[in-house]
Amino acid sequence: MERGKIGIITGLTAEARWLREAGFMVQAGGGTPLGAERAAQALAREGAQGLVSFGLAGGLKPGLSPGSILVPPAVIEGTRTYICDFALMEFLGGSTGTSILAGQKIAATAHDKALLYRRSHPAAIDLESGAVGRVAAEKGLPFAVLRAVTDPAELDLPPAAMVALKDNGSVDLVKVLLSVLKQPKQVPGLIALGRDAKAARAALIARVKTLPPRTF
C-alpha cells in the first residue's frame, strides 16, 4: 500500500495540513465522533485503502506522560471492539500493547478517568477512533490508530478545554476567551495543558517523520 492511499482522520485542521504535506490522504473531523465518521466515510469514497485515527488522547492509564505515543492493538467502543491491522500498526511503529477507549465525551477529571480505567484498563481515551474503526469495519478496510497522550490520567482539565474546538477542527478562540473570563483561575491549568499538547504534537510529528514510504 502506498503512503498516498492511507486515509488519516484528524481532529485539528493544523494536523491535517502537515499530514497532507507528508503525502497522506487526510480529513479533519473536528474532534467529535460524528465528525470523524463523516471524515472516514469521505476518505473511503475517495479511494483510501486503509484508515488511521490520528491525534491527541486523554491518558487513562496512570503514569503515561504527555507525549507518550500510542499504537493500540484494538479500540473499545461500548460492547464492540475494533481490532487494528497488524501491517498498519507496524507501519506506524508497532503496537504499544494496550487498547484505547472510544468515548462520546471528553474525560474531564482525574476521577472520571479512574472510573473509565477500572472497566477495561485502556491506555487512553479519544472521541474519534471508535467512529473510524466502525467505518473501516463496514467498508472492509484495514484500520489502525496513532495517538499521543496530552493530559495524564492524574490531571483535571480546565473548563476551556471542553469548548476549544469548532466543528471544522479549528480552535474556537472566542469560546475559550469567554470561558477564561468566566473562570480566570483556570488560566494556569490552561497554560499547562497547552504545554502538554505541544509535547504531544511534537511526538506525533517526530513519529510521522520516521514512517516509511510504503506499508505493505
C-alpha positions as CSV (number, residue, x, y, z in Angstrom):
1,M,0.0,0.0,0.0
2,E,1.3,3.4,-1.0
3,R,1.5,6.1,1.7
4,G,-0.8,8.2,-0.6
5,K,-3.5,5.6,-0.3
6,I,-3.7,5.8,3.5
7,G,-6.6,7.9,4.8
8,I,-5.9,9.7,8.0
9,I,-8.7,11.2,10.2
10,T,-7.5,14.0,12.5
11,G,-9.3,16.3,14.9
12,L,-7.4,19.5,14.1
13,T,-7.0,21.3,10.8
14,A,-3.4,22.1,11.7
15,E,-2.7,18.4,11.9
16,A,-4.4,17.8,8.6
17,R,-2.1,20.4,6.9
18,W,1.2,18.8,7.7
19,L,-0.1,15.2,7.2
20,R,-1.1,16.2,3.6
21,E,2.4,17.6,3.2
22,A,3.7,14.2,4.3
23,G,1.8,12.6,1.4
24,F,-1.3,11.1,3.1
25,M,-5.0,11.4,2.3
26,V,-6.4,13.5,5.1
27,Q,-9.7,14.7,6.5
28,A,-10.2,16.7,9.7
29,G,-13.2,15.5,11.8
30,G,-13.3,18.3,14.3
31,G,-12.7,16.1,17.3
32,T,-16.2,14.6,17.6
33,P,-17.4,11.0,16.8
34,L,-19.9,12.3,14.2
35,G,-17.2,14.4,12.5
36,A,-14.8,11.5,12.5
37,E,-17.4,9.2,11.0
38,R,-18.1,11.7,8.2
39,A,-14.4,12.2,7.6
40,A,-13.7,8.5,7.4
41,Q,-16.7,8.0,5.0
42,A,-15.3,10.7,2.8
43,L,-11.9,9.2,2.7
44,A,-13.3,5.8,1.8
45,R,-15.3,7.3,-1.1
46,E,-12.1,9.0,-2.3
47,G,-10.4,5.6,-2.5
48,A,-8.4,5.2,0.7
49,Q,-7.1,1.7,1.1
50,G,-6.7,1.9,4.9
51,L,-7.9,4.3,7.6
52,V,-5.9,5.7,10.5
53,S,-7.3,7.6,13.5
54,F,-4.7,10.2,14.4
55,G,-4.2,12.9,17.0
56,L,-4.3,13.6,20.7
57,A,-5.7,11.4,23.5
58,G,-6.5,11.7,27.2
59,G,-4.5,9.4,29.4
60,L,-6.4,6.8,31.4
61,K,-3.5,4.5,32.4
62,P,-1.7,6.0,35.4
63,G,1.9,7.1,34.7
64,L,1.5,7.9,31.0
65,S,3.2,11.3,30.5
66,P,2.3,14.0,27.9
67,G,3.8,13.0,24.5
68,S,3.5,9.2,25.1
69,I,2.9,7.6,21.8
70,L,0.0,5.1,21.4
71,V,-0.4,2.5,18.7
72,P,-3.1,0.3,20.3
73,P,-3.9,-3.2,19.1
74,A,-7.7,-2.5,19.5
75,V,-10.3,0.2,20.2
76,I,-13.1,-0.5,22.6
77,E,-16.4,1.2,21.8
78,G,-19.2,0.1,24.1
79,T,-19.8,-3.6,23.6
80,R,-17.8,-3.6,20.3
81,T,-14.0,-4.0,19.9
82,Y,-12.3,-3.0,16.6
83,I,-9.1,-4.9,16.1
84,C,-6.3,-2.9,14.5
85,D,-4.5,-4.2,11.4
86,F,-1.1,-5.7,12.1
87,A,0.7,-4.3,9.0
88,L,-0.7,-0.8,9.5
89,M,0.4,-0.9,13.2
90,E,3.9,-2.0,12.1
91,F,4.0,0.9,9.6
92,L,3.1,3.3,12.4
93,G,5.9,2.0,14.6
94,G,4.5,-1.1,16.1
95,S,1.8,-1.8,18.7
96,T,2.2,-0.3,22.1
97,G,0.3,-3.3,23.5
98,T,-2.7,-1.7,25.3
99,S,-6.2,-0.9,23.8
100,I,-7.7,2.5,23.9
101,L,-11.3,3.6,24.7
102,A,-13.7,5.3,22.2
103,G,-15.5,8.0,24.2
104,Q,-18.6,10.1,23.4
105,K,-17.4,13.0,25.6
106,I,-14.1,14.2,27.0
107,A,-13.0,12.6,30.3
108,A,-12.6,15.9,32.2
109,T,-11.4,14.9,35.6
110,A,-9.0,12.5,37.2
111,H,-12.0,10.9,38.9
112,D,-13.7,10.3,35.6
113,K,-10.5,8.9,34.1
114,A,-10.0,6.5,37.0
115,L,-13.6,5.1,36.7
116,L,-13.1,4.5,32.9
117,Y,-9.7,2.8,33.5
118,R,-11.2,0.4,36.1
119,R,-13.6,-1.1,33.5
120,S,-11.2,-2.5,30.9
121,H,-7.8,-0.9,31.7
122,P,-7.4,1.1,28.4
123,A,-4.3,3.2,28.0
124,A,-6.3,6.3,26.9
125,I,-9.5,7.8,25.5
126,D,-10.3,9.8,22.4
127,L,-13.5,10.7,20.6
128,E,-12.7,9.7,17.1
129,S,-11.1,6.2,16.9
130,G,-14.4,4.3,17.6
131,A,-16.1,6.0,14.6
132,V,-13.1,5.4,12.4
133,G,-12.9,1.8,13.4
134,R,-16.6,1.4,12.7
135,V,-16.4,2.8,9.2
136,A,-13.3,0.7,8.5
137,A,-15.2,-2.4,9.6
138,E,-18.2,-1.5,7.4
139,K,-16.0,-0.9,4.4
140,G,-13.7,-3.9,4.9
141,L,-10.6,-1.6,5.2
142,P,-7.6,-2.1,7.4
143,F,-7.6,0.2,10.4
144,A,-5.1,1.5,12.9
145,V,-4.6,4.3,15.4
146,L,-1.7,6.7,16.1
147,R,-2.2,8.9,19.1
148,A,-0.2,10.8,21.7
149,V,-1.3,11.5,25.3
150,T,-2.0,15.1,26.1
151,D,-3.5,15.1,29.6
152,P,-2.3,12.4,32.0
153,A,-4.7,10.3,34.0
154,E,-3.9,12.3,37.1
155,L,-4.9,15.7,35.6
156,D,-8.2,17.6,35.8
157,L,-8.9,19.5,32.6
158,P,-9.7,23.2,32.7
159,P,-13.2,24.1,31.6
160,A,-12.0,26.0,28.5
161,A,-10.6,22.7,27.1
162,M,-14.2,21.4,26.8
163,V,-15.1,24.2,24.3
164,A,-11.9,24.6,22.4
165,L,-12.7,23.1,19.0
166,K,-15.1,24.2,16.3
167,D,-16.8,21.5,14.2
168,N,-14.3,22.0,11.4
169,G,-11.3,21.3,13.7
170,S,-10.1,24.8,14.2
171,V,-9.7,26.4,17.6
172,D,-12.7,28.4,18.8
173,L,-10.8,31.3,20.4
174,V,-14.0,33.2,21.3
175,K,-15.4,30.4,23.4
176,V,-12.0,29.8,25.0
177,L,-11.7,33.5,25.9
178,L,-15.3,33.6,27.3
179,S,-14.6,30.6,29.4
180,V,-11.5,32.2,30.8
181,L,-13.3,35.4,31.6
182,K,-15.9,33.5,33.5
183,Q,-13.4,31.4,35.4
184,P,-10.0,33.2,35.3
185,K,-8.5,30.8,37.9
186,Q,-8.2,28.2,35.2
187,V,-5.5,30.1,33.3
188,P,-2.5,28.3,34.9
189,G,-4.1,24.9,34.1
190,L,-4.9,26.1,30.5
191,I,-1.2,27.1,30.1
192,A,0.0,23.8,31.4
193,L,-2.4,21.9,29.1
194,G,-1.1,24.0,26.1
195,R,2.4,22.9,27.0
196,D,1.4,19.3,27.3
197,A,-0.5,19.5,23.9
198,K,2.6,20.9,22.3
199,A,4.7,18.0,23.6
200,A,2.1,15.5,22.3
201,R,2.1,17.1,18.8
202,A,5.9,17.2,18.7
203,A,5.9,13.5,19.5
204,L,3.4,12.8,16.7
205,I,5.4,14.9,14.2
206,A,8.6,13.1,15.1
207,R,6.9,9.7,14.6
208,V,5.4,10.7,11.3
209,K,8.9,11.7,10.1
210,T,10.1,8.1,10.7
211,L,7.4,6.4,8.7
212,P,8.5,4.5,5.6
213,P,7.1,5.4,2.1
214,R,5.2,2.1,1.9
215,T,3.3,-0.1,4.3
216,F,2.7,-3.5,2.6
